[in-house]
């Protein structure tokens, strides 16, 4: 199935049966593509009994994408996995990591990189609208200028920047709030709807804490017209007893900000992010899916039971990252019946599996910050 045809479908419009058909066809095509073009992937697939003839059975009825093999996400830290010739590699993405950690290397050709961006636009626009907004980035400018820092964090900023106009950084390169820049930004765009973007711990540590201090001194910023999108992990804030509900409540109190959306995603499947709706649920769009698997049997866990999160994406063509077992624990909350009206699965991430490495822009930064 051609990805351009999938992009024409509204991101939360397919019910369970329609999505199984669409996802199975695309996943079987991608699996065959990587089987033929990535020797390491072919060897791993053959080790579990998969061959080209077997792939013909995946038609969405007898066999679905649930039955296709998945790779542990950690493999991208240990192997160079790519399904295109070196001369077609457009750019290489790396994951976030603490000092001494290996990082994932994701090889993109132009088509895959383009589809990542197109997909992200479709997903995020469903939550923010199609109009670009003045954008305040809760980070420092050097994160996209310094190639040593440019990994998932820089890519996240650049990726979300396509939704913004007059992009302004709220922090200086010492990670301190640039009060004058924020004031000037708010004055310039008074009365307009604005976009805030950043990573969860940085927003809390360098933005929220400073807003509290300034308010105590009599300086109040009004972000009641803003929509905030943030992600990158909750490990540090949970350890400080700050829940998602606390996070939203305190921003409402300090600056009037109430339109806040967390998201879940990873560099290994850039573009297919899982946005949080107004009811606090993370949603899988038609471009991706989550399967919560029993940690012992690896069978799909039913709604309401904890398990290991598998992520499935329709995008990756230049590398075999279309079906990955993460190191996150999650719980499936339901499918096709979220009160927000969006079709598809909705779920919750509970945290990292025990003894798993810290990852995510927010959590790795928090670890270094500590």
N, C-alpha and C positions, 0 to 999 in steps of 0.2 A: 504494500500500500504506500503510495507516494505521500510524503509528509505535507506537501502543499495542500493536498485535499483535506487532511486532518486539520490544518490551520483554519480552514473555512468553517469549521464547526464551533459553535459557542462553547466556551471552556467548561461550563457546568450544566450542559443540556442533556447529556446521555444518561439514561437509566442503566441499571445493572446489566441487563441482558445485552443491550446495544453496545455498552462499553466492552463487555467481554469479547464480543465479535470483533470490534475494531481493534482492541488492544492485542488480541491473540494473533490476528493477521499481521499486524506491524511487528510484534515481537518475534514471530516466526521468521519473517523476512530479515530482521536485524540479526537474529541468531545465525541464519544461513549465511548472511554476508560476513559476519565475523568468523564463522567456521571456515569459510573459504579464504579469508584474507589475513587472519591473525593466527600464526602457527601455534603460539602458546595457548590461545583460547581453544583451538581445535583439539589439541592434545587433552586439555582438561575436559572438554565436552565428550570426547571419545571415551575417557576414563569412566564416565557414568552411563555409557551405552548409547550416546546420541550419535546419529549419523544423518546424512542428507535424506535418506528414505524415511527415517523416523520423523523428520520434521514435516513431511507431507501430511502427517496425521493430525497436525495442530490446526483444526478448522473452527475452533470455538464451541464444538459440541462434545465429541468424545474426549478430546484433549484441549486444554486451554493454556494460557500463559502461566497459570499457576503451576503447571507441570514442567515448564522449561527450567533448565539449570540456572543457578545464580552464582555469582562470584562473591567471596568475602571482600568487602570494600578495602580491607587492609592490603590486598594484593597489589593495589596501585602504588603502594609505598615500596614494594619489593621487586616488582617486575615492570619493564617498559612494555606496556600493552597498547598496540596501535594496529589499525586495520587499513591504513593508507601508506603509500610510499613516503619516505622521508621528505622528498621534494614537494609533497602536497601539504605538509604540516604548516599551518598558518600561524599558530601560536601554541605555546605550552603553558598550561595553568598549573599552579601548585596549591596545595592545601595549606591551611594554617597549621602551625605546630609550635610547641614550646622548644626551648633550647635543647639541642641534642636529639630531638625527634626526627625521624625520617618523614618526608612529606610525599604526598601523592603527586604524581605527574600525569597530567591529562593532556593528550595530544589532539588538537583540533585542526580540521581542515576548514576552508572558508564556508562550505555548505553547512557543516555542523555548527560553527560559530554563529552564522546568520540565523539558523533555525532556533538556536538558544535565545537570541535577542527577540525574534518574532514571537516566540512562545511566551516569554516573560511579559511582553507588552500585552498580550491577550489576557493573561492571568491577572496581572496587577490592575489593568484598566477596569476589570469587572468590580474592583473594590474602590478605586479612586476616581473613575470616570476617564473619558478619553482625552480631556484637556490637560495640557502640561501646566504645572504650577510653579511659582517661585519656590526654590528649594534651599533649605538650610541643612547642611550636612554636619552631623554631630561627630566630627573627626577633624584631623589636621591636614593641611594641604600636602604635606610631604608624603603622605601614604600612597598617593598615585604618582608622585614624581620620583621617588627613591626606588629604584628597581630592586634593591635588597628587601624592601618592605612590600613589594608588589606581589601579593599572592591572592588568596581568596578574599582578604579584606579589601585590597585595592580593586579587585574585580567586582566585588559587591557594590562598592561606591560607583564605579563606572557603569555597571549594569543598571542601577536604579537612577542614574543621572539622566537617562533618556526620558524620564518622566518630569524632569525639572527645567525651569527657566531661571536665569539670573542666579546661578548656583553660588552659594556663599558657605564658607567653612566657619563653623561656630567656635572651633578651637584653634589655638595657635600650635606651633610645632613643639611646644613644651606641654601640650595637652591641657592648657588652661583656657577657660572661657574668654573669648575675645568679646568683651562686653560692648565695646564701641561698634564692632562689626554687626553684632546681633541687633543692637538698637537701631542702627542705620537700615538694616534689612527690614525690620518691622515697620519703621516709619515709611520707607519707600513703598511697602506693599500693604499698608494699612487698609483694612476692609476686604482684602483679597483672601481667597483660600490658598493656603501654603502647604508645602510638603516638608516634613522632617524625616530624615533618614539617618540611621546609625546602628551600631551594635550594642546590644542590651547593656552589658556591664559598663561600657564607656559612657553611654547615655546616663546611666545612673550615677556613676562616680564623678564624671567631669561636667555634666550638664545639670542634672536634677539637684545634686548636692549644692552646686553653686547658686542655682535659682532659689533654693531654700535660704542660703546665707544672705543673698541680696534682698530677699523679701523681708527678712528680719531687720535689715538696715533701712527698709522703706522703699526699695526699688523693686517694682513688680513688672514682669513681662506678661503680655497677654497673648496666649497661643490658642484662644478659643476657636479661631478659624482654621486651625491646622489639622492635618492628618499625619500621624506618625506611623512609619513602618520601621520595624526593628527586628533583629534576629541575631543568631550566633551563639545561642546557648544560655542556660540559666544557672549553671552549676554554682558560680560564686554568689549570686544573689540569693539562691535557695539556702546556701550556707549562712547567709546573713539574715535569714528568716524573712526575706522579701518575696512574696508570692506574686503571681501575675495580677491577682486582684489588688494587692497592695500597690503594685507598680502603677496601675491605672488610677487608683483612688488618689494616690499622692500627687500625680501629675495634674489631676483635676483640681486638687486643692491649691497647688502652688502657682499654676499658671492658666487654669481653665481648659487645659487640653483633655479632651474626652474621646476623640476619634483615634484609637490606637490599635494597630494590627501587628502582632508578632508573625513571624514566618519561620518555616523549617525548610532547610535545603542544605546542599553540600556541593563542593566544587566538582565532585565526581559526576554529578548530574545537574550542572548549571543550566538554568533556564526553567527547569521543572520545579519551581518552589511551591510550597504548600502554605497558602495564606490563611490567617486566622480570621474567622468571620465575627460579626458583632455579638455572637453568642459564645465566643471563646473557643470555637472548634477549629482545628486545622483541617483544611479541605484538600482532597486530591482532585485535580482537574482531569479533563479527558486526555491530557497529554502524559499523564503519569498515574501511578497507583501505589498504594501501600498494601502489603500483606503482612499481618502480624502472625509470626510463626511460633509454635510451641517450642520452648528451648530444649526439650528432650527428643521429641519425635520429628520436629520441623514441619508437622502438619499445620495447615492454617488454623489459627485459634479463632474461636467464635467471638462474637461481639461481647465485650465486657471482660474478657480474659487477657491478662498480661502476656507479652511475648517479645521476641526479637523482631525488629522492624526490617522488612525487606522493601526496597524501593524499586519501582519499575518505571522506565522512561521510554517514550517513543522517539527521543531525539538522537542519541549517540550513534553516529555512523562511522566516525573516524577512529573510534576506540570501543572496546567491548564493555561498555559501562551501562548497558540497557537494563540489566537486572542484577541488583547488588544486595547482599545481606549486610546491613549496617551493624554497628556495635551499640545501638540504642535500644532501649526498652520502651515499648509503647502499648497502647490499648485502643482497639477499634471501638468507637462509640456508636456507630450506626452507618447506614447507607441509604441514600436517596430520601431521607426523612428529616434532615436538619431543619429546625425552625426558620433558618435564614432563607430557605427555598432552593438552595443550590443542590443539584443532583450529585451523586457520587459518594464516596466514603468520606467520613469525617472521624478524626482520631485525636489522641493526645500522646505527646511524648513524655515519658516518665523520668528519663535521664539516661546516663551512660550505664552500660553493663558493668558489673563489678570487675575491676582490674583492667578495664579498657582504657586506652590512652585518651587524654584530654584532647578534644578537637573542637572546631567551631571558633570563629573570629572572636566572639565575646569571651568564651571560656579560656582560650589560649592567651589572649591579652591579659585577662584577669590573673592568670597564673604568673605571667611575667611581671605584672604590676605588683603582685604580692611580694 
